[in-house]
Amino acid sequence: ISESFYVLSGTVRLHDGRGWVDGRPGDLLYVPQGGVHGFRNESGEPASMLILFTPGAPREDYFERVHTVGEMSEEDRDEFFRRHDTFWL
């Protein structure tokens, strides 16, 4: 799948596999299929964005549960990330 991030408010940093770029309201940040990427908010202020997966992918479970990874055992956390194709570099 490819992923696109449309920034609604604040500043969102996106790593595109080569370096970090800042996205601000109205910016569309694109990651091609198979692209290594990550995103974060370093501003200390709230930020929001829409995420588009193409083609659509079942990602609801990931986003509904990612905030609980700190409460998971190491084994459960590894399984959760593996199931959702998430690899920390």
Steps between C-alpha positions, in 0.01 A plus 500: 500500500600861463426751775418869478479740793290815464586744779195672646660696782834546670830367370563133430848373417523216248805285442499396135785249522763767428430772755236696689265752337247726674138488393274794585125553453406433139810292422465150358792274588529185286677169565511256205422132533764328712655831604671512839342783694403636839330807635499700821401829656797678657336842529354462848168618352203287388500381139252302294507331162301269278669181385412340166597142418490399133364248442302499823650288775357367826683735738222572752636255759844658485378854562246395761761308703839665435460721809502184716840361392661626821269270695573191287747228581805493274363191324156660442660825380725312254199309366290819472767683299575196283127457422483863391824505296660745742877478541702741713830606346 
